[in-house]
Amino acid sequence: MLAAFLLTGNSFSQENVLTTKKNKPLLTIETTGSFDLPIMDLKGSDGIRGLWAFQDYGTNIGFGTALNFKFGVYQNKRIQLRPYLTLGYTHFVNDDSRAFALYRSTGEVSIGFPYVTEYSTVQTLGGVSNLRMNMPYLAMGCELGVYTDRNSRSSFNFGLDYNINIITGRIYQTIYGQSETYTTYESNLRTGLGANVSYSYKFQENMGFHVGTRFTMPNLFGKSSEMTDASWYMYLLDKANTALNPNLSSNRNMAYFKFYAGLSIFIGKL
């Protein structure tokens, strides 16, 4: 009986070694939803008024979604290295209980703001305004997963990526006694950097969940300020250019935190 017990125990021990050696996924697909918090020049300091004064971009809160593909390329007992590709979308909004009339230095209403070759002032009027800023993005980076258990079910993950962003949006205004008007952001291509910290847990062989936070600077590279000739359209105007407007005296840097959670699907063994 003792010999049989020792033989059985050794067999189980060898099987456990074999199964834990190849239980890290070859491919991980994550679907994610998020609450996004704007900071730096993306966050409004004075509601939407700061946007028209070229101080910031006037947003308050945001939400997003993402589809993430992670590929296992190297591993040992406790870690796994994973290049990843993310297709994501972030949407920022704000509401203001004021409306703003845009004037040239001559006092005439500026048609097609921002024709900013002249001084522009902002006058607060009775009414309401709101904005939305859309940021679809593509991120390419690499992640290090650090496992906390011998069965490779639980891991903390640290990632860094280069991202490509298309930034657009629209600002709506309704002055009391007048019809609604809006100004549209042209599509603006910007690139930046992002960093992720997350925790993931595999509760089934091919399925799990993850939670985490992400910091992104979407317009770190490629800043530009230029004037459009289309009425009620404007570009992002994130590069210092006092020739367009004296208020554009410095570069404007967007950034935001993303707090996310979602489901994970694990495919294959590495």
Long-range contacts (C-beta under 8 A, 24 or more apart in sequence): 20-150, 20-151, 20-152, 22-269, 22-270, 23-151, 23-152, 23-269, 24-72, 24-75, 24-80, 24-145, 24-147, 24-152, 24-269, 24-270, 25-72, 25-266, 25-267, 25-268, 25-269, 25-270, 26-71, 26-72, 26-267, 26-268, 26-269, 26-270, 27-69, 27-70, 27-71, 27-72, 27-266, 27-267, 27-268, 28-68, 28-69, 28-70, 28-72, 28-82, 28-264, 28-265, 28-266, 28-267, 29-67, 29-68, 29-69, 29-70, 29-264, 29-265, 29-267, 30-66, 30-67, 30-68, 30-70, 30-210, 30-262, 30-263, 30-264, 30-265, 31-65, 31-66, 31-67, 31-68, 31-262, 31-263, 32-65, 32-66, 32-67, 32-68, 32-210, 32-260, 32-261, 32-262, 33-63, 33-64, 33-65, 33-260, 33-261, 33-262, 34-63, 34-64, 34-65, 34-66, 34-90, 34-214, 34-258, 34-259, 34-260, 34-261, 35-61, 35-62, 35-63, 35-258, 35-259, 35-260, 36-61, 36-62, 36-63, 36-64, 36-90, 36-92, 36-256, 36-257, 36-258, 36-259, 37-61, 37-62, 37-256, 37-257, 37-258, 37-259, 38-62, 38-92, 38-254, 38-255, 38-256, 39-255, 39-256, 39-257, 40-217, 40-253, 40-254, 40-255, 41-238, 41-252, 41-253, 41-254, 41-255, 42-92, 42-254, 42-255, 42-256, 44-94, 47-94, 47-96, 47-98, 48-94, 48-96, 48-98, 48-100, 48-129, 48-130, 48-131, 48-171, 49-96, 49-98, 49-100, 49-122, 49-124, 51-131, 51-171, 52-100, 52-102, 52-120, 52-122, 53-122, 53-247, 54-237, 54-245, 54-247, 54-248, 54-252, 55-247, 56-252, 57-92, 57-133, 57-252, 57-254, 58-94, 58-96, 58-131, 58-171, 59-92, 59-93, 59-94, 59-131, 59-133, 60-92, 60-93, 60-94, 60-95, 61-92, 61-93, 61-94, 62-90, 62-91, 62-92, 62-93, 62-133, 62-256, 63-90, 63-91, 64-88, 64-89, 64-90, 64-91, 64-258, 64-260, 65-89, 66-260, 70-143, 72-270, 73-270, 75-270, 78-146, 78-147, 79-144, 79-145, 79-146, 79-147, 80-144, 80-145, 80-147, 80-155, 80-270, 81-142, 81-143, 81-144, 81-145, 82-142, 82-143, 82-144, 82-145, 83-140, 83-141, 83-142, 83-143, 84-139, 84-140, 84-141, 84-142, 84-143, 84-159, 84-161, 85-138, 85-139, 85-140, 86-137, 86-138, 86-139, 86-140, 86-141, 86-161, 86-163, 87-138, 88-136, 88-137, 88-138, 88-139, 89-134, 89-135, 89-136, 89-137, 90-134, 90-135, 90-136, 90-137, 90-256, 90-258, 91-132, 91-133, 91-134, 91-135, 92-132, 92-133, 92-135, 92-169, 92-256, 93-130, 93-131, 93-132, 93-133, 94-130, 94-131, 95-128, 95-129, 95-130, 96-128, 96-129, 96-130, 97-128, 98-124, 98-125, 98-127, 98-128, 98-129, 99-124, 99-125, 99-126, 99-127, 99-128, 99-129, 99-173, 99-174, 99-175, 99-176, 100-124, 100-125, 100-129, 100-173, 101-125, 101-175, 111-231, 112-229, 112-230, 112-231, 112-232, 112-233, 113-183, 113-232, 113-234, 114-227, 114-234, 114-237, 114-244, 114-245, 115-227, 116-227, 116-237, 116-244, 116-245, 116-248, 117-227, 117-244, 119-245, 119-246, 120-245, 120-247, 125-175, 125-176, 126-175, 126-176, 127-173, 127-174, 127-175, 127-176, 127-178, 128-173, 128-174, 129-171, 129-172, 129-173, 129-174, 130-171, 130-172, 131-169, 131-170, 131-171, 131-172, 132-169, 132-170, 133-167, 133-168, 133-169, 133-185, 134-166, 134-167, 134-168, 134-169, 135-165, 135-166, 135-167, 135-218, 136-165, 136-166, 137-163, 137-164, 137-165, 137-166, 137-218, 138-163, 138-164, 139-163, 139-164, 139-194, 141-194, 143-196, 145-200, 152-202, 153-201, 153-202, 153-203, 153-208, 154-199, 154-200, 154-201, 154-202, 155-199, 155-200, 156-197, 156-198, 156-199, 157-196, 157-197, 157-198, 157-199, 157-200, 157-210, 157-212, 158-196, 158-197, 159-195, 159-196, 159-197, 159-198, 160-193, 160-194, 160-195, 160-196, 161-193, 161-194, 161-195, 161-196, 162-191, 162-192, 162-193, 162-194, 163-191, 163-192, 163-193, 163-194, 163-216, 163-218, 164-189, 164-190, 164-191, 165-189, 165-190, 165-191, 165-192, 165-218, 165-219, 167-218, 167-219, 167-236, 167-254, 181-232, 182-232, 183-232, 183-233, 183-234, 184-232, 184-233, 184-234, 185-233, 185-234, 185-235, 185-236, 186-228, 186-230, 186-233, 186-234, 186-235, 186-236, 188-219, 188-224, 188-235, 188-236, 189-222, 190-218, 190-219, 190-220, 190-221, 190-222, 190-223, 190-236, 190-238, 191-220, 191-221, 191-222, 192-216, 192-217, 192-218, 192-219, 192-220, 192-221, 193-217, 193-220, 198-260, 200-264, 202-264, 202-266, 205-266, 206-265, 206-266, 206-267, 207-263, 207-264, 207-265, 207-266, 208-263, 208-264, 208-266, 209-261, 209-262, 209-263, 209-264, 210-261, 210-262, 210-263, 210-264, 211-260, 211-261, 212-259, 212-260, 212-261, 213-257, 213-258, 213-259, 213-260, 214-257, 214-258, 214-260, 215-255, 215-256, 215-257, 215-258, 216-255, 216-256, 216-258, 217-253, 217-254, 217-255, 218-254, 218-255, 218-256, 219-252, 219-253, 219-254, 220-253, 223-251, 223-252
